[in-house]
């Protein structure tokens, strides 16, 4: 996930609870904090194998500059996980070929 690194995404935002209650950990947090919590939960609850959260400013992002607010959700960790899954898939196909091919 790529999020713009700006004051609008990094300062705490107001919460409206008109339809449902908000989890306590989301109170007093910014959008960046919420995305980080969301990505962490996806991985820790094993809904996703890996996730990536990078932030980039509007202008410096055009040159490829970005930051990683959490190393666990960094680009290198994400790509390593993805490559590991791809390798495991290739090895599985070698061991268990599809009989219908």
KAVENDA-V277439 format. One record per helix or strand of 2 or more residues. SS is the DSSP state (2 for helix, 1 for strand). FROM is the first residue (numbers start at 1). LEN is the number of residues. Records with the same first field share a line. If there is no record, write none. Layout:
BEGIN
SS=FROM-LEN / FROM-LEN
END
This chain:
BEGIN
1=2-3 / 54-3
2=7-4 / 24-3 / 31-14 / 60-4 / 71-3 / 75-21
END
